[in-house]
Structure formats: structure tokens, C-alpha cells
Amino acid sequence: MADDEPAELTAALRTGPFHLALRTAIAVRRLPLQRVRHHLAQHGINVGVTSLSYWQQGARRPQRAESLRAVRALEEILQLPEESLLRLLAHPGERADTERPAARSYRSLVEASDVLRALLTELGSPVDGGLHTIGHHERVRIGARRELVGRESQHVVRAHRDGIDHYVAIYHGDPGCAPDRVRVRALENCRTGRVRWHEGTGVLVAELLFDARLRAGDTHLFAYGFEDGTAGTATEYVRGFTYAGGQYALQIRFDELALPVRCHRFAQQSAAGPRGGRQELTLSGSHRSVHLVEPQVRAGLLGIAWDWE
């Protein structure tokens, strides 16, 4: 941003809130909302004038992945510094988590969403794969170097249409992850099909093939895992849910040579939304593991974070 920018824009970008910063930037650039919508369309992003109006009035906040892509594009269209708008969506209301250094920037999360869509398209797999989750138990292992060594999932699903014969598992490694070195393991009632990854974001998708086609109403229990250990220090594990579903249980197990000083669970409606539902967790099982259980998950993010010092 140029040094001669109006003071009100500089102040709005520095202190927020998001809707004021967006409204000020649009006013300073003298762009009608129709023109803003047109510029977004040129970026391949479809956002209506009504939504833009709601955003700049504070009536709604961008939260979905596509909306965050739009905010990233708006920074370019309005000639603003990178992440100047995205960071204002973080909501400085949650003290402990806003003081905590982010494992990934909002921009990297949006880019990972874009990459994931492209990889799923390459596999010919829609976001809704025809399966509803009844139960999902996930075990994550943290190694002696404080790195994510791997995770295992036991999944129970029900088909809601005929002909379903596979599930696409998604893995998003921590910063520094080398996805080409991540190993996919089919553990029970499935086998590994096609695997695709993206080097820059650490996103990997893997087909898990069933031995028979499921009919609508059929259930299936299967287990799979990812072996990693290629990234740096892990400080949290987050699971995203596109749709509401059944029970979810997450267990984090730490190496005895690398135990955190504190842990807590959290929830978010979106990657850019505030973190809520904070609850301190106590290490158990010889002081090496923590867990959470959500009886009925909602769309959004759920995870466990920890501090090493």
C-alpha cells in the first residue's frame, strides 16, 4: 500500500473491524459494488452484490472457503497489502488463541482449499462422496522431535445412494511436510487406489477402495492411516467437517520424550472465524495422551492444540 494512502484507510486496515476496512477500501478506490463483483468474476469467483453489501455493512462475515478466496482477491482488486483483510477476520476476541502463533496463515488455508478442490476434481470425486459418517475415531501420534508422525482413522459410514465403492481420504500436513514421502496405509476393509498430492501446500488425497459396491442405506466399517514425520514442530491437530455428521473422537498421543505443558480443545465455524468452545484437557494414560469426543459434529473445524513451553 502506498505511503500516501488516506489516513482512514490505513487506520481501518490496522484496527478493523473487517466490514469497516472493506467499506473504506471500496470507497477510497471509488468502485461501485457492481464493478467489484465484475472484477471478482474475472478472478473466477462468483459473489453477488448483495453479499458484498452485507460484508461491508457487517451484517455477514465471509467464512466459507469460496468466500475467503473472494477476500484474498479483494485485497488484490483494492490494491491492499496481502492478508490485510484476511487477518481482520480472525476476531481478536479469543485471548489465548489470538496470542498463539498460527501454524498456518489464513492465506495458506485458502490456497489449500483451492488445491484440494483441484485434486478431488482430478480424481473425479465430488465433495459429497455419497457417504454419511456415523462414527469416526482418529488417533494422532506426535514424535520425539515434536513432529506429527502419523494418524490412523477408523471410520463407519452409511451410503445415501447406490453404487458407492470408495472413500477419498484427505491429509493436510503441517508446514514443511513433504507429501511425496507421506505413506498411505489401508488397514481394514479397504485398499489403496489412486493417490495425488500438492508439494507447496502439503495436501494429499487418497482413494480407499471397497471390495463391494454399497447400496443406499448400507453401512461400511474401514480403517486407514497416514505415516508422515516429514514436517516441523506440531502445535495442533484440526479436523474439518463439510457437513454435520455422527460421533467424532480424536486422541493425540505424545512421545514420552516430548510432552506438552498444556493442551486444550477448540472449535471454529470456519478457518477465518474465531475459536470458541475452549476446554482445557489433562494428559492421561501415563501422562501421554489427550482426547475429545463430539457426539454429533457440526459443519466447521474441531481440534486440539497444545503448548510446548
KEBA-918948 format. One line per 5 residues: number of its first residue (from 1); their letters; for each residue x, y, z of C-alpha. Coordinates in Angstrom, 2 decimals, m for minus. Each point is the difference from the previous one (the first is absolute). Layout:
<marmars>
NUM	a	X,Y,Z ~ ... .
</marmars>
This chain:
<marmars>
1	madde	0.00,0.00,0.00 ~ 1.34,3.41,m0.91 ~ 1.23,2.41,2.68 ~ m2.49,2.65,m1.15 ~ m3.07,m2.12,0.64 .
6	paelt	m2.81,1.81,1.88 ~ 0.41,m0.15,3.75 ~ m3.46,m1.52,0.50 ~ 0.91,m2.98,m2.20 ~ 3.31,m0.54,1.76 .
11	aalrt	m1.72,0.13,3.39 ~ m2.85,m2.31,m1.05 ~ 2.41,m2.63,m1.32 ~ 2.05,0.21,3.17 ~ m2.79,m0.23,2.57 .
16	gpfhl	m3.06,m1.30,m1.88 ~ m2.64,m1.20,0.29 ~ m0.09,m1.86,m3.29 ~ m3.19,1.60,m1.33 ~ 1.29,3.52,0.65 .
21	alrta	3.34,m0.74,m1.70 ~ m1.76,m1.48,m3.03 ~ m2.50,2.85,m0.25 ~ 2.77,2.61,0.32 ~ 2.18,m1.69,m2.64 .
26	iavrr	m2.89,m0.20,m2.48 ~ m0.85,3.66,0.62 ~ 3.62,1.15,m0.37 ~ 0.37,m1.91,m3.29 ~ m3.36,1.45,m1.14 .
31	lplqr	m1.24,m3.35,m1.25 ~ m3.75,m0.68,m0.15 ~ m0.91,m3.43,1.32 ~ m1.00,m1.07,m3.52 ~ 3.57,0.70,m1.15 .
36	vrhhl	1.41,m1.88,3.00 ~ m2.21,m2.96,m0.88 ~ 1.20,0.21,m3.62 ~ 3.68,m0.02,1.06 ~ m0.63,m3.03,2.21 .
41	aqhgi	m1.65,m1.79,m2.92 ~ 3.16,0.62,m2.03 ~ 1.86,m1.89,2.76 ~ m2.45,m2.89,m0.45 ~ m1.84,0.83,3.24 .
46	nvgvt	m3.77,0.51,0.08 ~ m1.14,2.27,2.83 ~ m3.25,1.95,m0.28 ~ m0.41,3.70,0.63 ~ m2.32,m0.81,2.91 .
51	slsyw	2.71,m2.07,1.73 ~ 2.59,2.74,m0.54 ~ m2.42,2.51,1.46 ~ m0.61,m2.20,3.04 ~ 3.76,m0.42,0.49 .
56	qqgar	0.72,3.71,m0.01 ~ m2.95,0.72,2.29 ~ 1.05,m2.65,2.52 ~ m3.28,m1.90,m0.45 ~ 1.93,m3.12,m1.05 .
61	rpqra	3.61,m1.18,0.16 ~ 1.83,m2.00,m2.69 ~ 0.59,m3.47,1.41 ~ m0.25,m2.70,m2.67 ~ 3.09,m0.93,m2.04 .
66	eslra	m1.42,1.64,m3.13 ~ m0.69,3.19,1.96 ~ 3.55,0.05,1.33 ~ 1.24,m0.33,m3.58 ~ m2.08,3.06,m0.81 .
71	vrale	1.56,1.95,2.88 ~ 3.46,m0.93,m1.23 ~ m0.95,1.24,m3.49 ~ m1.46,3.20,1.46 ~ 3.39,0.82,1.51 .
76	eilql	1.44,m0.07,m3.51 ~ m2.93,1.81,m1.64 ~ 0.03,2.76,2.63 ~ 3.82,0.23,m0.06 ~ 0.42,m0.93,3.65 .
81	peesl	2.88,m1.78,1.76 ~ m0.17,m3.80,0.09 ~ m2.15,m1.36,2.84 ~ m0.98,3.52,1.10 ~ m3.67,m0.96,m0.23 .
86	lrlla	0.35,m3.70,0.77 ~ 1.69,0.61,3.33 ~ m2.91,2.20,1.12 ~ m2.27,m3.04,m0.25 ~ 1.94,m1.64,2.84 .
91	hpger	m2.09,1.82,2.61 ~ 2.31,1.10,2.84 ~ m2.57,m1.10,2.58 ~ 1.49,m3.37,0.92 ~ 2.98,1.01,2.11 .
96	adter	1.97,m3.21,0.34 ~ m0.25,m1.04,m3.62 ~ 0.63,3.43,m1.53 ~ 3.20,0.26,2.00 ~ 1.02,m3.40,m1.30 .
101	paars	2.12,m0.02,m3.19 ~ m1.98,m1.48,m2.87 ~ 1.25,m3.26,m1.46 ~ m1.28,1.15,m3.38 ~ m1.02,3.41,m1.29 .
106	yrslv	m3.54,0.57,m1.21 ~ 1.40,0.40,m3.51 ~ 1.63,m3.44,0.13 ~ m3.28,m1.55,1.19 ~ m1.88,1.60,m2.89 .
111	easdv	2.66,m1.19,m2.46 ~ m0.26,m3.51,1.44 ~ m3.78,0.09,m0.58 ~ 0.61,0.94,m3.64 ~ 2.53,m2.81,m0.38 .
116	lrall	m2.34,m2.51,1.63 ~ m2.78,0.85,m2.43 ~ 2.39,m0.50,m2.93 ~ 1.25,m3.36,1.32 ~ m3.54,m1.25,0.61 .
121	telgs	m0.93,1.06,m3.51 ~ 3.00,m1.90,m1.36 ~ m1.26,m3.14,1.75 ~ m3.52,0.67,m1.28 ~ m1.25,0.10,3.56 .
126	pvdgg	m2.63,2.52,1.19 ~ 0.24,1.53,3.47 ~ m3.05,m2.07,0.96 ~ 1.19,m3.52,m0.78 ~ m3.39,m1.60,0.64 .
131	lhtig	0.85,m0.99,3.58 ~ m1.19,1.27,3.39 ~ 2.28,m0.48,3.00 ~ m1.54,m1.91,2.89 ~ 3.15,m0.13,2.09 .
136	hherv	3.64,0.99,m0.40 ~ 2.82,m0.76,2.48 ~ 3.34,1.62,m0.79 ~ 3.34,m0.63,1.73 ~ 2.87,2.43,m0.59 .
141	rigar	3.60,m0.71,1.04 ~ 2.51,2.74,0.86 ~ 3.66,m1.02,m0.08 ~ 3.10,0.74,2.06 ~ 0.87,2.98,m2.24 .
146	relvg	m3.47,1.44,0.68 ~ m1.02,m0.90,m3.56 ~ m3.21,m1.66,m1.19 ~ 1.14,m3.57,m0.62 ~ m3.30,m1.29,m1.34 .
151	resqh	m3.69,m0.54,0.52 ~ m2.43,m2.89,m0.21 ~ m3.74,0.15,m0.57 ~ m2.77,m2.51,0.61 ~ m3.03,1.11,m1.98 .
156	vvrah	m3.61,m1.21,m0.04 ~ m2.06,1.36,m2.89 ~ m3.45,m0.45,m1.54 ~ m0.64,0.37,m3.74 ~ m2.80,2.37,m0.96 .
161	rdgid	m0.06,m1.08,m3.65 ~ 0.68,m3.20,m1.94 ~ 3.32,m1.02,m1.52 ~ 2.48,1.46,2.51 ~ 3.24,m2.00,m0.10 .
166	hyvai	2.66,2.31,1.45 ~ 0.81,2.79,2.42 ~ 2.47,2.86,m0.58 ~ 2.17,0.70,3.04 ~ 1.59,3.44,0.35 .
171	yhgdp	3.28,0.82,1.75 ~ 1.35,3.52,0.58 ~ 3.51,m0.15,1.40 ~ 1.53,2.60,2.30 ~ 2.18,2.76,m1.50 .
176	gcapd	3.09,m1.59,m1.54 ~ m1.73,m3.30,m0.75 ~ 1.30,m1.93,m3.03 ~ m3.20,m1.65,m1.29 ~ 1.89,m2.16,m2.48 .
181	rvrvr	1.56,m1.77,3.02 ~ m3.27,m0.47,1.90 ~ m1.08,m3.65,m0.08 ~ m3.65,m1.02,m0.26 ~ m0.99,m3.18,1.85 .
186	alenc	m3.21,m1.94,m0.61 ~ m0.51,m1.80,3.31 ~ m3.41,m1.67,m0.05 ~ m2.76,m0.68,m2.54 ~ 1.51,2.20,m2.72 .
191	rtgrv	2.98,0.23,m2.34 ~ 1.95,2.95,m1.34 ~ m0.92,1.36,m3.42 ~ 1.26,3.17,m1.65 ~ 2.01,2.47,2.08 .
196	rwheg	0.57,3.65,m0.94 ~ 1.83,2.78,1.83 ~ 1.10,3.62,m0.26 ~ 3.54,0.86,1.08 ~ m0.50,3.65,0.95 .
201	tgvlv	m2.94,m0.44,2.38 ~ 0.66,m3.49,1.37 ~ m3.47,m1.18,m1.06 ~ m0.42,m3.66,m0.95 ~ m3.13,m1.92,m1.06 .
206	aellf	m0.27,m3.77,m0.21 ~ m2.68,m2.33,m1.31 ~ m0.94,m2.82,2.35 ~ m1.73,m2.71,m2.04 ~ m2.68,m2.30,1.44 .
211	darlr	m0.36,m3.63,m1.07 ~ m3.69,0.43,m0.84 ~ m2.32,2.77,m1.14 ~ m2.24,1.37,2.72 ~ m3.70,0.54,m0.54 .
216	agdth	m1.89,2.89,1.55 ~ m0.37,m0.75,3.72 ~ 2.96,m2.44,0.17 ~ 2.63,0.61,2.67 ~ 3.73,m0.65,m0.23 .
221	lfayg	2.79,m0.04,2.59 ~ 3.56,0.57,m1.17 ~ 3.33,1.25,1.32 ~ 2.93,1.80,m1.57 ~ 3.00,2.11,0.96 .
226	fedgt	2.68,2.43,m1.11 ~ 3.66,m0.23,0.99 ~ 1.78,3.36,m0.11 ~ 2.77,1.35,2.24 ~ 1.28,2.37,m2.72 .
231	agtat	m1.15,3.35,1.40 ~ 1.14,2.24,2.84 ~ m1.40,0.56,3.48 ~ m3.71,m0.72,0.37 ~ m2.08,2.18,2.31 .
236	eyvrg	m3.53,m1.14,m0.86 ~ m2.11,m2.48,m1.92 ~ m3.15,1.21,m1.75 ~ m2.74,m2.00,m1.73 ~ m2.33,1.73,m2.45 .
241	ftyag	m3.62,m1.08,m0.52 ~ m1.80,1.11,m3.16 ~ m3.30,m1.42,1.26 ~ m1.53,m0.81,3.35 ~ 0.49,m3.65,0.89 .
246	gqyal	0.22,m2.66,2.67 ~ 2.35,m0.48,2.92 ~ 3.64,1.09,m0.25 ~ 2.76,m0.94,2.43 ~ 3.55,1.36,m0.22 .
251	qirfd	2.94,m1.27,2.04 ~ 3.45,1.62,m0.03 ~ 2.83,m2.18,1.32 ~ 3.38,1.56,0.79 ~ 3.44,m1.61,0.10 .
256	elalp	1.31,m0.32,3.56 ~ 2.98,2.17,m1.00 ~ m2.22,2.87,m1.18 ~ m2.91,0.80,2.32 ~ m1.91,3.29,m0.24 .
261	vrchr	m0.51,2.26,3.00 ~ m3.72,0.58,m0.73 ~ m2.69,m1.05,m2.47 ~ m3.49,1.19,m0.90 ~ m2.80,m0.77,m2.43 .
266	faqqs	m1.60,2.64,m2.23 ~ m2.58,0.44,m2.75 ~ m0.38,2.42,m2.91 ~ m2.80,0.64,m2.47 ~ 2.60,0.67,m2.72 .
271	aagpr	3.74,0.45,m0.47 ~ m0.35,3.78,0.32 ~ m2.52,m0.07,2.84 ~ 0.72,0.40,3.72 ~ 0.90,m3.00,2.08 .
276	ggrqe	m2.55,m0.92,2.63 ~ m0.95,m2.97,2.14 ~ 3.38,0.08,1.71 ~ 0.44,m2.67,2.65 ~ 3.20,m0.94,1.82 .
281	ltlsg	1.02,m3.65,m0.40 ~ 2.05,m2.07,2.44 ~ 2.64,m2.44,m1.19 ~ m0.94,m3.55,0.95 ~ 1.23,m3.51,m0.66 .
286	shrsv	3.36,0.39,1.76 ~ m0.30,3.73,m0.85 ~ 0.45,m0.59,m3.72 ~ m3.36,0.53,m1.69 ~ m3.04,2.28,m0.15 .
291	hlvep	m3.30,m0.44,m1.78 ~ m3.32,1.57,m0.88 ~ m3.36,m1.53,m0.90 ~ m2.68,1.86,m1.96 ~ m3.28,m1.97,0.00 .
296	qvrag	m1.41,1.81,m3.07 ~ 2.40,2.08,m2.08 ~ m1.06,3.17,m1.78 ~ 1.43,1.51,m3.16 ~ 3.22,1.87,0.83 .
301	llgia	3.28,m0.79,1.73 ~ 0.77,m1.92,3.17 ~ 3.41,m0.64,1.49 ~ 2.50,m0.23,2.82 ~ 2.86,2.45,0.50 .
306	wdwe	2.95,m0.17,2.38 ~ 2.91,2.09,1.32 ~ 3.54,m1.31,0.23 ~ 1.34,2.70,2.31 .
</marmars>
